[in-house]
Amino acid sequence: MIQPLAYVHPSAKIADNVVIDPFVTIHADVEIDEGTHVMSGAVIFRGTRIGKNCKIFPGASIGAIPQDLKFDGEETHTIIGNNTTIREYVTINKGTNASGATRVGNYVLLMAYVHLAHDCVVEDHCILANSVQVAGHVNIGEWAILGGAALVHQFVHIGKHVMISGGSLVRKDVPPYTKAAREPLAYEGINSVGMRRRGFANEKIAEIQDIYRTLFVKSSNTAKALKLIQASFPPSPERDEILAFIQESDRGIMKGYLNK
């Protein structure tokens, strides 16, 4: 149902049961799948693809060109998955030639005033609380939660099942399954509450905790810790994921425990 006071470009592809409220603007080369509701004042720019059963709240801006001086008008996209909620005044910029798209997964919640810059990837089930600001080329793994007003530096990688405290300055990569807080950002333990809610067995949580104790508490440097983890823990999907994340980190990972 498209209200007569909305503007929808004739070339936009809108599924039959999409609801578009008055004063929405939808540009050319936009696709919106069934069950999605776009509320008053939202603007959907060229190259945006929105999945099923999403909720786009008033004032959201999705798919605008990047705030990047290298962008030269290339045809790129913004891709939003299914069952994702984008609250008031969220801004999501489209990709550049670097990756071709900015991507937001399924069942994601972006609270009011979140900004996602160009070429970001936000995987399934993430929550970004109010006013989280994410610079370009950031990857956020599934089930990650970022507290309100967190600021994420460009090219940072945040692992899956991470919990980051509100107001944090995220300048370094944050390995999976951890909690991060303080300034500068530091390891504050593993996200055991989140993992229990998602069905992790107690034995698996204990294994992950022991791995991070070896990394952040027992060892004097990262290279030594990685060798010790490989020698001390049998291969498992979680162990191997943690090792690969750290080994592939370009920016380096956050600090270990700081003095209290």
C-alpha positions as CSV (number, residue, x, y, z in Angstrom):
1,M,0.0,0.0,0.0
2,I,1.6,3.3,-1.2
3,Q,0.1,6.4,0.2
4,P,-0.6,9.1,-2.4
5,L,1.6,11.7,-0.6
6,A,4.7,9.5,-1.0
7,Y,7.0,9.8,-3.9
8,V,8.1,6.5,-5.5
9,H,10.1,6.5,-8.7
10,P,8.4,4.6,-11.5
11,S,11.4,2.3,-11.9
12,A,11.5,1.2,-8.2
13,K,10.4,-2.4,-7.6
14,I,8.1,-2.5,-4.7
15,A,6.4,-5.8,-3.6
16,D,2.6,-5.7,-3.5
17,N,2.2,-5.8,0.3
18,V,4.8,-3.2,1.2
19,V,3.5,-0.3,3.2
20,I,4.8,3.2,2.3
21,D,3.6,6.0,4.5
22,P,3.0,9.7,3.4
23,F,6.1,11.8,2.7
24,V,8.4,8.9,2.0
25,T,10.8,9.4,-0.9
26,I,12.0,6.3,-2.9
27,H,14.5,6.9,-5.7
28,A,15.1,4.9,-8.9
29,D,16.8,1.5,-8.8
30,V,15.4,0.6,-5.4
31,E,13.9,-2.8,-4.5
32,I,11.8,-3.5,-1.5
33,D,10.5,-7.0,-0.7
34,E,7.2,-8.1,0.8
35,G,6.0,-7.1,4.3
36,T,8.4,-4.1,4.8
37,H,7.0,-0.9,6.2
38,V,8.6,2.4,5.3
39,M,7.4,5.2,7.6
40,S,6.9,8.9,7.0
41,G,10.0,11.0,6.2
42,A,12.3,8.1,5.3
43,V,14.4,8.5,2.2
44,I,15.6,5.4,0.2
45,F,18.3,6.3,-2.3
46,R,19.3,4.7,-5.6
47,G,20.9,1.3,-5.5
48,T,19.2,0.2,-2.2
49,R,17.9,-3.4,-1.8
50,I,15.7,-4.0,1.3
51,G,14.5,-7.5,2.2
52,K,11.3,-8.9,3.7
53,N,9.5,-7.7,6.9
54,C,11.8,-4.8,7.7
55,K,10.7,-1.7,9.6
56,I,12.1,1.6,8.4
57,F,11.2,4.4,10.9
58,P,10.7,8.1,10.3
59,G,13.7,10.2,9.1
60,A,15.9,7.2,8.2
61,S,18.2,7.8,5.2
62,I,19.3,4.6,3.4
63,G,21.7,4.4,0.5
64,A,22.9,8.0,0.2
65,I,26.3,8.5,-1.4
66,P,29.4,8.0,0.8
67,Q,31.0,10.8,2.8
68,D,34.2,9.8,1.1
69,L,36.1,12.2,-1.3
70,K,37.3,9.2,-3.3
71,F,33.8,8.3,-4.3
72,D,33.3,9.3,-8.0
73,G,29.7,8.4,-8.6
74,E,30.3,4.7,-9.3
75,E,27.2,2.4,-9.2
76,T,27.2,0.7,-5.8
77,H,24.6,-0.7,-3.5
78,T,23.2,-0.8,0.0
79,I,21.8,-4.2,0.9
80,I,19.5,-4.7,3.9
81,G,18.4,-8.3,4.9
82,N,15.1,-9.6,6.2
83,N,13.4,-8.7,9.5
84,T,15.7,-5.8,10.2
85,T,14.6,-2.7,12.1
86,I,16.1,0.7,11.3
87,R,14.9,3.3,13.8
88,E,14.5,7.1,13.6
89,Y,17.2,9.1,11.8
90,V,19.6,6.2,11.1
91,T,21.9,7.0,8.2
92,I,23.4,4.2,6.0
93,N,25.7,5.1,3.2
94,K,26.1,3.0,0.0
95,G,29.4,1.3,-0.8
96,T,32.3,2.4,-3.0
97,N,34.4,0.5,-5.5
98,A,36.3,-1.0,-2.6
99,S,33.6,-3.6,-2.0
100,G,30.6,-2.5,-4.0
101,A,28.1,-2.4,-1.2
102,T,27.3,-1.6,2.4
103,R,25.6,-4.7,3.9
104,V,23.3,-5.1,6.9
105,G,22.1,-8.7,7.7
106,N,18.9,-10.3,8.9
107,Y,17.3,-9.6,12.3
108,V,19.5,-6.5,12.9
109,L,18.4,-3.7,15.2
110,L,19.8,-0.2,14.4
111,M,18.6,2.1,17.1
112,A,17.9,5.9,16.6
113,Y,20.7,8.0,15.2
114,V,23.1,5.2,14.3
115,H,25.4,6.0,11.4
116,L,26.9,3.2,9.1
117,A,29.4,4.5,6.7
118,H,30.4,3.1,3.3
119,D,31.5,-0.5,2.7
120,C,30.5,-1.7,6.2
121,V,29.2,-5.2,6.9
122,V,26.9,-5.8,9.8
123,E,26.0,-9.5,10.1
124,D,22.8,-11.2,11.4
125,H,21.3,-10.5,14.8
126,C,23.5,-7.5,15.7
127,I,22.2,-4.6,17.9
128,L,23.7,-1.1,17.6
129,A,22.3,1.1,20.3
130,N,21.4,4.8,20.0
131,S,23.9,7.0,18.3
132,V,26.5,4.4,17.6
133,Q,28.8,5.8,14.8
134,V,30.6,3.4,12.5
135,A,33.2,4.6,10.1
136,G,33.9,3.0,6.7
137,H,35.0,-0.5,6.0
138,V,34.1,-1.8,9.4
139,N,33.0,-5.5,9.8
140,I,30.7,-6.5,12.7
141,G,30.2,-10.2,13.3
142,E,26.8,-11.8,14.1
143,W,25.2,-11.3,17.5
144,A,27.5,-8.4,18.4
145,I,26.0,-5.7,20.6
146,L,27.4,-2.1,20.6
147,G,26.3,0.1,23.5
148,G,25.0,3.6,22.9
149,A,27.3,6.3,21.5
150,A,30.1,3.9,20.8
151,L,32.5,5.2,18.1
152,V,34.2,2.7,15.7
153,H,37.3,3.6,13.7
154,Q,37.5,2.8,10.0
155,F,38.7,-0.7,9.0
156,V,38.0,-2.2,12.5
157,H,36.8,-5.8,12.8
158,I,34.5,-6.8,15.6
159,G,34.0,-10.5,16.2
160,K,30.8,-12.4,16.7
161,H,29.1,-12.5,20.1
162,V,31.0,-9.4,21.3
163,M,29.6,-6.9,23.8
164,I,31.1,-3.4,23.7
165,S,30.3,-0.9,26.4
166,G,28.4,2.3,25.7
167,G,30.6,5.3,24.9
168,S,33.6,3.2,23.9
169,L,36.2,4.4,21.4
170,V,36.9,1.3,19.3
171,R,40.3,1.9,17.6
172,K,41.5,-1.8,17.5
173,D,39.9,-5.1,16.5
174,V,37.8,-6.8,19.1
175,P,38.1,-10.6,19.1
176,P,35.0,-12.9,19.1
177,Y,33.1,-13.8,22.3
178,T,34.6,-11.0,24.4
179,K,33.4,-8.0,26.4
180,A,35.2,-4.7,25.8
181,A,35.1,-1.5,27.8
182,R,37.3,1.3,29.3
183,E,39.6,3.9,27.7
184,P,41.7,2.8,25.9
185,L,39.4,-0.1,25.0
186,A,40.4,-3.3,26.9
187,Y,39.3,-6.9,27.5
188,E,36.8,-7.1,30.3
189,G,36.1,-10.9,30.2
190,I,34.1,-13.1,27.9
191,N,30.4,-12.5,27.0
192,S,29.2,-15.5,29.0
193,V,25.7,-14.1,29.5
194,G,25.2,-13.6,25.8
195,M,26.6,-17.0,24.9
196,R,24.3,-18.8,27.5
197,R,21.3,-17.0,26.0
198,R,22.3,-18.4,22.6
199,G,22.7,-21.9,23.7
200,F,26.4,-22.4,24.3
201,A,27.2,-25.2,26.7
202,N,28.9,-24.4,30.0
203,E,31.9,-26.5,28.9
204,K,32.3,-24.5,25.7
205,I,32.0,-21.2,27.6
206,A,34.7,-22.4,30.0
207,E,37.0,-23.4,27.1
208,I,36.6,-19.9,25.5
209,Q,37.3,-18.3,28.9
210,D,40.5,-20.3,29.3
211,I,41.7,-19.4,25.8
212,Y,41.3,-15.7,26.6
213,R,43.0,-16.1,30.0
214,T,45.9,-17.4,28.1
215,L,45.9,-14.6,25.7
216,F,45.1,-11.6,27.9
217,V,46.2,-12.6,31.4
218,K,48.9,-15.3,31.4
219,S,51.0,-14.2,28.4
220,S,53.3,-11.2,28.0
221,N,52.7,-10.8,24.3
222,T,50.3,-11.9,21.6
223,A,52.7,-14.0,19.5
224,K,53.7,-16.0,22.5
225,A,50.0,-16.4,23.6
226,L,49.0,-17.7,20.1
227,K,51.7,-20.4,20.2
228,L,50.6,-21.4,23.8
229,I,47.0,-21.6,22.8
230,Q,47.8,-23.8,19.8
231,A,49.8,-26.1,22.0
232,S,47.5,-26.2,25.0
233,F,44.0,-26.4,23.5
234,P,42.7,-29.1,21.0
235,P,41.3,-27.8,17.7
236,S,37.7,-26.7,17.9
237,P,35.7,-24.2,15.7
238,E,35.8,-21.6,18.5
239,R,39.6,-22.0,19.2
240,D,40.4,-21.9,15.5
241,E,38.1,-18.9,14.9
242,I,39.8,-16.9,17.7
243,L,43.3,-17.8,16.4
244,A,42.4,-16.9,12.8
245,F,40.8,-13.6,13.9
246,I,43.9,-12.5,15.8
247,Q,46.3,-13.7,13.1
248,E,44.4,-11.9,10.4
249,S,44.0,-8.6,12.3
250,D,45.5,-5.7,10.4
251,R,44.9,-3.1,13.1
252,G,45.9,-5.2,16.0
253,I,43.6,-6.3,18.8
254,M,42.4,-4.4,21.9
255,K,44.5,-4.4,25.1
256,G,44.3,-7.0,27.8
257,Y,43.2,-6.2,31.3
258,L,44.1,-2.7,32.5
259,N,45.0,-1.8,36.0
260,K,41.8,-1.3,37.9
